[in-house]
Amino acid sequence: MQISTDCWKAARDADSESKQEWLATKRAEEQEAALAWAQQFAMPQVEGPEKALAWGERSRHQLMTAAYTALVVEGTWDGADWAELEEKARSVTRAGCWIDQRDTEGPDLLELLDAAGEADRGTENPFR
C-alpha cells in the first residue's frame, strides 16, 4: 500500500512538530536542573549575551556532572579534590567558555578550568 504525498507530508510535519515539542520540554527540564544545581552548590550565574545564558548554564551543569561521575564516583578523587575543582569552576562565569567546551570529557574539566583565561573569569571583560 502506498500513501499519498499529502498524507506523507502531513505525517512528516506532525512528526517534526512533536520532535520540536519534545526538544523544548527536554531543554526546559535541563534548564530547571541546571539552575537548581547552581543554587545548591553556590555557582554564580554565567554571563554573556542573553541568548547564550541558558545554554551556558546547561553546558556547565552537564560538564560538572560528567566530571563528578568520572573523577569522584568512578575515579579516585575525594571531597577535598572535588571542592578545589568546584572553586575553579565558580571563577569561570563566561557562558561562551562553557558552551565552547560542552563536548569536553569529564576527566578533562580540570585542565579546561586551569586553561581558562581572564576573559572567562569575572565581569571585567565588556565583550562577553
Buried (B, 14 or more C-beta within 10 A) or exposed (E): EEEEEEEEEEEEEEEEEEEEEEEEEEEEEBBEBBBEBBEEEEBEEBBBEEEBBBBBBBBBBBBBBBBBEBBBEEBEBEEEBBEEBBEBBBEBBBBBBBBBBEEBEBBBBBEBBEEBEEEBBEEEBEEB
